[in-house]
Amino acid sequence: TVGSYYDGRNFLYLIWKNYPTSLLRQHWRDILKSQLGITRDALRAWRGEAARARLRGQLAGLYGFFKMWRKRKQVQAIRRVDDDSLTAVLTPIDETP
């Protein structure tokens, strides 16, 4: 269950801190849709401890938005990979490589 919490929180932290702004503008709907789907699935499995931990993690990830956004400036300033190179290695949401 601790892993479920960290999955929920750290995925959002990763987006807030590391996802390039241009790609975030382009894919925000897909990202939001995916996160809402995860939330929906966790709510359906509410009785499960891991599902509740995932929801707590997502809430913590939302709460940590401003903390990660400050770090984002530092990360994006030293970014070395352009959008095209990054997009080339990304897979669609919920698709395995």
Secondary structure, 3 states (H helix, E strand, C coil): CHHHHHHHHHHHHHHHHHCCHHHHHHHHHHHHHHHHHHHHHHHHCCCCHHHHHHHHHHHHHHHCHHHHHHHHHHHHHCCCCCHHHHHHHCCCCCCCC
